[in-house]
């Protein structure tokens, strides 16, 4: 309680107790309320600054749990990315090599999802950048796994057709060693016999007598045949499937018709001297995809390792082609 106040009564000249007026009582109450509010505000400010409320403690524990779960999620994503990378390397470097298939392009494997609008619903939060980056990682991983799944479907189909593929790939010489005089020119840069300039020779020239049988090196279909005005003379193309084609030039006689199906070892034509040719021979090419490749790597059913090494050495020597 406040200290009792007294005053001097001038009329009676006596000391009497001072009684508060209503106005003084109002101001006293108002001052007490103001002091209480001020003190309470300081207490609340100190409490919220230096002490945690039960609700804050609960929210803090929840936040710590979320951070832990997020770290676990990031670790799982990283592990899954490692598994996806391992599957990709096995697919490209083992499975597709076995079946002689081209690797899946990186542009397809790493293909992303389109535009920023896809993640617009994640913007506007305190952790929007983290949410968006994590979601992008998950989307990218999902795309990689989808592409890998489709790739394995294709590898599975190739595995089922392995026997057919092995029977179709060019694997023997088109001219028998019994009739072969020599391989007069190999794949690579050679001297043109007519123009005496170096030019790229896309195949191998088998020197053999006119009329010597030409054999199909693998199962296939006669894609085209007829006279070529580009120096090949009578020419034939076999489509073996599995991205392989073979070309035969300077033919004398055809033994099959366009559209016929042939098997490995079937006689398809005979050696001739038509077109731009210096002597009877067969110009033979192997095409994989859209490019001509060295045919000597496709004679593995006919020659020994020692003979193959000899052919490789001879192919590196300068020579003149026969066409």
LOKOL-847904 format. One record per residue (C-alpha): residue in three letters; residue number from 1; x, y, z. Coordinates in nm, 2 decimals, padded with zeros to 4 digits. Layout:
<rs>
R type seq   east  north     up
R  ALA NUM      X      Y      Z
...
</rs>
This chain:
<rs>
R type seq   east  north     up
R  UNK   1  00.00  00.00  00.00
R  UNK   2  00.11  00.36 -00.06
R  UNK   3  00.22  00.58  00.23
R  UNK   4 -00.07  00.77  00.40
R  UNK   5 -00.06  01.14  00.33
R  UNK   6 -00.17  01.41  00.57
R  UNK   7 -00.24  01.78  00.52
R  UNK   8 -00.30  02.09  00.73
R  UNK   9 -00.65  02.21  00.76
R  UNK  10 -00.62  02.59  00.76
R  UNK  11 -00.97  02.65  00.90
R  UNK  12 -00.92  02.43  01.22
R  UNK  13 -00.54  02.44  01.22
R  UNK  14 -00.54  02.07  01.26
R  UNK  15 -00.35  01.79  01.08
R  UNK  16 -00.59  01.56  00.90
R  UNK  17 -00.57  01.26  00.65
R  UNK  18 -00.56  01.36  00.29
R  UNK  19 -00.84  01.20  00.09
R  UNK  20 -00.78  01.14 -00.28
R  UNK  21 -01.01  01.30 -00.53
R  UNK  22 -01.18  01.08 -00.80
R  UNK  23 -00.94  01.24 -01.05
R  UNK  24 -00.64  01.15 -00.84
R  UNK  25 -00.76  00.80 -00.79
R  UNK  26 -00.81  00.76 -01.17
R  UNK  27 -00.45  00.88 -01.25
R  UNK  28 -00.31  00.66 -00.97
R  UNK  29 -00.49  00.35 -01.12
R  UNK  30 -00.38  00.45 -01.47
R  UNK  31 -00.02  00.49 -01.36
R  UNK  32 -00.02  00.15 -01.19
R  UNK  33 -00.17 -00.01 -01.50
R  UNK  34  00.10  00.15 -01.72
R  UNK  35  00.37  00.03 -01.49
R  UNK  36  00.23 -00.32 -01.49
R  UNK  37  00.21 -00.33 -01.87
R  UNK  38  00.56 -00.20 -01.90
R  UNK  39  00.70 -00.45 -01.65
R  UNK  40  00.50 -00.73 -01.80
R  UNK  41  00.63 -00.64 -02.15
R  UNK  42  00.99 -00.65 -02.03
R  UNK  43  00.93 -00.99 -01.86
R  UNK  44  00.77 -01.13 -02.18
R  UNK  45  01.05 -01.00 -02.41
R  UNK  46  01.32 -01.15 -02.18
R  UNK  47  01.13 -01.48 -02.17
R  UNK  48  01.09 -01.50 -02.55
R  UNK  49  01.45 -01.39 -02.60
R  UNK  50  01.64 -01.61 -02.36
R  UNK  51  01.39 -01.89 -02.29
R  UNK  52  01.20 -02.13 -02.52
R  UNK  53  00.83 -02.19 -02.48
R  UNK  54  00.70 -02.55 -02.48
R  UNK  55  00.55 -02.50 -02.82
R  UNK  56  00.89 -02.37 -02.95
R  UNK  57  01.06 -02.67 -02.80
R  UNK  58  00.82 -02.90 -02.98
R  UNK  59  00.86 -02.72 -03.31
R  UNK  60  01.24 -02.73 -03.27
R  UNK  61  01.23 -03.11 -03.21
R  UNK  62  01.01 -03.15 -03.52
R  UNK  63  01.25 -02.94 -03.73
R  UNK  64  01.54 -03.15 -03.62
R  UNK  65  01.35 -03.47 -03.72
R  UNK  66  01.27 -03.32 -04.06
R  UNK  67  01.64 -03.23 -04.11
R  UNK  68  01.75 -03.58 -04.02
R  UNK  69  01.49 -03.73 -04.25
R  UNK  70  01.60 -03.50 -04.53
R  UNK  71  01.97 -03.60 -04.48
R  UNK  72  01.86 -03.96 -04.50
R  UNK  73  01.66 -03.89 -04.82
R  UNK  74  01.96 -03.72 -04.98
R  UNK  75  02.18 -04.01 -04.89
R  UNK  76  01.93 -04.26 -05.05
R  UNK  77  01.91 -04.04 -05.36
R  UNK  78  02.29 -04.04 -05.39
R  UNK  79  02.30 -04.42 -05.34
R  UNK  80  02.04 -04.47 -05.61
R  UNK  81  02.23 -04.24 -05.85
R  UNK  82  02.53 -04.46 -05.79
R  UNK  83  02.33 -04.77 -05.87
R  UNK  84  02.19 -04.61 -06.18
R  UNK  85  02.54 -04.51 -06.30
R  UNK  86  02.66 -04.87 -06.24
R  UNK  87  02.37 -05.01 -06.45
R  UNK  88  02.44 -04.76 -06.73
R  UNK  89  02.81 -04.86 -06.74
R  UNK  90  02.72 -05.23 -06.75
R  UNK  91  02.47 -05.16 -07.02
R  UNK  92  02.70 -04.96 -07.25
R  UNK  93  03.03 -05.13 -07.18
R  UNK  94  02.92 -05.50 -07.14
R  UNK  95  02.57 -05.59 -07.26
R  UNK  96  02.56 -05.37 -07.57
R  UNK  97  02.92 -05.46 -07.66
R  UNK  98  02.82 -05.83 -07.66
R  UNK  99  02.53 -05.76 -07.90
R  UNK 100  02.73 -05.50 -08.10
R  UNK 101  02.47 -05.23 -08.03
R  UNK 102  02.54 -04.86 -08.00
R  UNK 103  02.53 -04.71 -07.65
R  UNK 104  02.23 -04.50 -07.55
R  UNK 105  02.32 -04.14 -07.62
R  UNK 106  02.40 -03.93 -07.31
R  UNK 107  02.16 -03.66 -07.44
R  UNK 108  01.88 -03.92 -07.39
R  UNK 109  02.01 -04.06 -07.06
R  UNK 110  02.05 -03.71 -06.91
R  UNK 111  01.73 -03.56 -07.06
R  UNK 112  01.56 -03.34 -06.81
R  UNK 113  01.20 -03.22 -06.76
R  UNK 114  01.09 -02.91 -06.92
R  UNK 115  01.06 -02.55 -06.80
R  UNK 116  01.06 -02.37 -06.48
R  UNK 117  00.67 -02.39 -06.46
R  UNK 118  00.71 -02.75 -06.35
R  UNK 119  00.84 -02.64 -06.02
R  UNK 120  00.63 -02.32 -05.98
R  UNK 121  00.42 -02.47 -05.70
R  UNK 122  00.74 -02.51 -05.49
R  UNK 123  00.83 -02.14 -05.50
R  UNK 124  00.75 -01.89 -05.23
R  UNK 125  00.87 -02.10 -04.93
R  UNK 126  01.16 -02.04 -04.70
R  UNK 127  01.33 -02.35 -04.84
R  UNK 128  01.21 -02.32 -05.20
R  UNK 129  01.56 -02.35 -05.35
R  UNK 130  01.63 -02.67 -05.15
R  UNK 131  01.29 -02.82 -05.24
R  UNK 132  01.33 -02.74 -05.61
R  UNK 133  01.69 -02.87 -05.63
R  UNK 134  01.59 -03.20 -05.45
R  UNK 135  01.29 -03.25 -05.67
R  UNK 136  01.50 -03.19 -05.98
R  UNK 137  01.74 -03.46 -05.86
R  UNK 138  01.46 -03.70 -05.81
R  UNK 139  01.31 -03.63 -06.15
R  UNK 140  01.64 -03.67 -06.32
R  UNK 141  01.70 -04.00 -06.14
R  UNK 142  01.35 -04.12 -06.24
R  UNK 143  01.42 -04.03 -06.60
R  UNK 144  01.76 -04.22 -06.60
R  UNK 145  01.59 -04.53 -06.45
R  UNK 146  01.31 -04.51 -06.71
R  UNK 147  01.56 -04.49 -07.00
R  UNK 148  01.76 -04.77 -06.85
R  UNK 149  01.45 -04.99 -06.82
R  UNK 150  01.37 -04.93 -07.19
R  UNK 151  01.74 -05.01 -07.28
R  UNK 152  01.72 -05.34 -07.09
R  UNK 153  01.40 -05.42 -07.28
R  UNK 154  01.60 -05.38 -07.60
R  UNK 155  01.89 -05.58 -07.48
R  UNK 156  01.65 -05.86 -07.38
R  UNK 157  01.51 -05.86 -07.73
R  UNK 158  01.86 -05.87 -07.87
R  UNK 159  01.95 -06.16 -07.64
R  UNK 160  01.64 -06.35 -07.77
R  UNK 161  01.76 -06.29 -08.13
R  UNK 162  02.13 -06.37 -08.05
R  UNK 163  02.14 -06.68 -08.27
R  UNK 164  01.98 -06.50 -08.56
R  UNK 165  02.22 -06.21 -08.52
R  UNK 166  02.53 -06.44 -08.52
R  UNK 167  02.40 -06.61 -08.83
R  UNK 168  02.34 -06.28 -09.00
R  UNK 169  02.66 -06.09 -08.92
R  UNK 170  02.91 -06.11 -09.21
R  UNK 171  03.16 -06.37 -09.08
R  UNK 172  03.32 -06.55 -09.38
R  UNK 173  03.51 -06.44 -09.69
R  UNK 174  03.29 -06.39 -09.99
R  UNK 175  03.55 -06.57 -10.21
R  UNK 176  03.68 -06.91 -10.11
R  UNK 177  04.06 -06.95 -10.04
R  UNK 178  04.05 -07.24 -10.29
R  UNK 179  03.97 -06.99 -10.57
R  UNK 180  04.14 -06.69 -10.43
R  UNK 181  04.47 -06.57 -10.60
R  UNK 182  04.53 -06.30 -10.34
R  UNK 183  04.39 -06.00 -10.16
R  UNK 184  04.52 -05.74 -10.39
R  UNK 185  04.41 -05.43 -10.20
R  UNK 186  04.29 -05.36 -09.85
R  UNK 187  04.06 -05.11 -09.67
R  UNK 188  04.21 -04.76 -09.63
R  UNK 189  04.40 -04.50 -09.84
R  UNK 190  04.53 -04.66 -10.17
R  UNK 191  04.66 -04.54 -10.50
R  UNK 192  04.40 -04.53 -10.77
R  UNK 193  04.51 -04.74 -11.06
R  UNK 194  04.36 -04.50 -11.32
R  UNK 195  04.43 -04.16 -11.18
R  UNK 196  04.74 -04.24 -10.97
R  UNK 197  04.62 -04.04 -10.67
R  UNK 198  04.57 -04.15 -10.31
R  UNK 199  04.20 -04.20 -10.23
R  UNK 200  04.01 -04.39 -09.97
R  UNK 201  03.93 -04.75 -10.06
R  UNK 202  03.62 -04.85 -09.87
R  UNK 203  03.66 -05.23 -09.91
R  UNK 204  03.88 -05.52 -10.00
R  UNK 205  03.97 -05.64 -10.35
R  UNK 206  03.98 -06.02 -10.39
R  UNK 207  04.17 -06.11 -10.70
R  UNK 208  04.02 -06.43 -10.86
R  UNK 209  03.94 -06.57 -11.20
R  UNK 210  03.63 -06.45 -11.39
R  UNK 211  03.33 -06.67 -11.30
R  UNK 212  03.46 -06.76 -10.95
R  UNK 213  03.16 -06.80 -10.71
R  UNK 214  03.08 -06.53 -10.46
R  UNK 215  02.93 -06.65 -10.13
R  UNK 216  02.70 -06.47 -09.89
R  UNK 217  02.89 -06.40 -09.57
R  UNK 218  02.57 -06.42 -09.36
R  UNK 219  02.20 -06.45 -09.37
R  UNK 220  02.03 -06.16 -09.54
R  UNK 221  01.80 -06.03 -09.81
R  UNK 222  01.91 -05.90 -10.16
R  UNK 223  01.84 -05.53 -10.12
R  UNK 224  01.94 -05.41 -10.46
R  UNK 225  02.13 -05.52 -10.77
R  UNK 226  02.21 -05.37 -11.11
R  UNK 227  02.47 -05.17 -11.30
R  UNK 228  02.64 -04.88 -11.11
R  UNK 229  02.76 -04.57 -11.30
R  UNK 230  03.01 -04.48 -11.02
R  UNK 231  03.27 -04.73 -11.13
R  UNK 232  03.14 -05.04 -10.95
R  UNK 233  03.00 -05.20 -11.26
R  UNK 234  02.75 -05.48 -11.18
R  UNK 235  02.68 -05.43 -10.81
R  UNK 236  02.48 -05.61 -10.54
R  UNK 237  02.38 -05.51 -10.19
R  UNK 238  02.28 -05.75 -09.92
R  UNK 239  02.09 -05.63 -09.61
R  UNK 240  02.18 -05.86 -09.32
R  UNK 241  01.97 -05.68 -09.06
R  UNK 242  02.11 -05.58 -08.72
R  UNK 243  02.25 -05.27 -08.89
R  UNK 244  02.48 -05.46 -09.13
R  UNK 245  02.50 -05.44 -09.51
R  UNK 246  02.75 -05.58 -09.76
R  UNK 247  02.84 -05.45 -10.11
R  UNK 248  02.97 -05.65 -10.40
R  UNK 249  03.11 -05.48 -10.71
R  UNK 250  03.24 -05.58 -11.07
R  UNK 251  03.01 -05.88 -11.07
R  UNK 252  02.99 -06.10 -11.39
R  UNK 253  02.67 -06.29 -11.33
R  UNK 254  02.40 -06.27 -11.06
R  UNK 255  02.28 -06.60 -10.91
R  UNK 256  01.99 -06.45 -10.71
R  UNK 257  01.71 -06.20 -10.76
R  UNK 258  01.62 -05.88 -10.58
R  UNK 259  01.42 -05.96 -10.26
R  UNK 260  01.56 -06.31 -10.23
R  UNK 261  01.65 -06.44 -09.89
R  UNK 262  02.00 -06.59 -09.87
R  UNK 263  02.19 -06.79 -09.61
R  UNK 264  02.55 -06.79 -09.51
R  UNK 265  02.75 -06.98 -09.78
R  UNK 266  02.49 -06.95 -10.06
R  UNK 267  02.63 -06.85 -10.40
R  UNK 268  02.49 -06.51 -10.49
R  UNK 269  02.71 -06.41 -10.79
R  UNK 270  03.03 -06.47 -10.97
R  UNK 271  03.35 -06.26 -11.00
R  UNK 272  03.38 -06.03 -11.30
R  UNK 273  03.56 -05.74 -11.45
R  UNK 274  03.28 -05.49 -11.50
R  UNK 275  03.29 -05.11 -11.44
R  UNK 276  03.61 -04.94 -11.34
R  UNK 277  03.83 -05.24 -11.30
R  UNK 278  04.19 -05.34 -11.40
R  UNK 279  04.14 -05.72 -11.38
R  UNK 280  03.88 -05.97 -11.27
R  UNK 281  03.82 -05.93 -10.90
R  UNK 282  03.56 -05.87 -10.63
R  UNK 283  03.54 -05.54 -10.45
R  UNK 284  03.38 -05.62 -10.12
R  UNK 285  03.25 -05.38 -09.85
R  UNK 286  03.10 -05.42 -09.51
R  UNK 287  02.87 -05.14 -09.38
R  UNK 288  02.77 -05.10 -09.01
R  UNK 289  02.51 -04.84 -08.97
R  UNK 290  02.58 -04.56 -09.22
R  UNK 291  02.96 -04.62 -09.23
R  UNK 292  03.19 -04.85 -09.42
R  UNK 293  03.41 -05.06 -09.18
R  UNK 294  03.72 -05.27 -09.24
R  UNK 295  03.60 -05.61 -09.37
R  UNK 296  03.90 -05.80 -09.23
R  UNK 297  03.75 -05.78 -08.89
R  UNK 298  03.46 -06.00 -09.01
R  UNK 299  03.65 -06.30 -09.14
R  UNK 300  03.67 -06.47 -08.80
R  UNK 301  03.50 -06.80 -08.93
R  UNK 302  03.76 -06.85 -09.20
R  UNK 303  04.11 -06.77 -09.07
R  UNK 304  04.34 -06.85 -08.78
R  UNK 305  04.46 -06.58 -08.54
R  UNK 306  04.81 -06.60 -08.71
R  UNK 307  04.65 -06.55 -09.05
R  UNK 308  04.45 -06.26 -08.92
R  UNK 309  04.77 -06.09 -08.78
R  UNK 310  04.93 -06.13 -09.12
R  UNK 311  04.63 -05.97 -09.29
R  UNK 312  04.65 -05.68 -09.05
R  UNK 313  05.02 -05.62 -09.13
R  UNK 314  04.96 -05.64 -09.50
R  UNK 315  04.67 -05.40 -09.48
R  UNK 316  04.90 -05.13 -09.34
R  UNK 317  05.14 -05.15 -09.63
R  UNK 318  05.10 -04.90 -09.92
R  UNK 319  04.94 -05.05 -10.23
R  UNK 320  04.73 -04.99 -10.54
R  UNK 321  04.37 -05.08 -10.56
R  UNK 322  04.22 -05.27 -10.86
R  UNK 323  03.93 -05.02 -10.91
</rs>
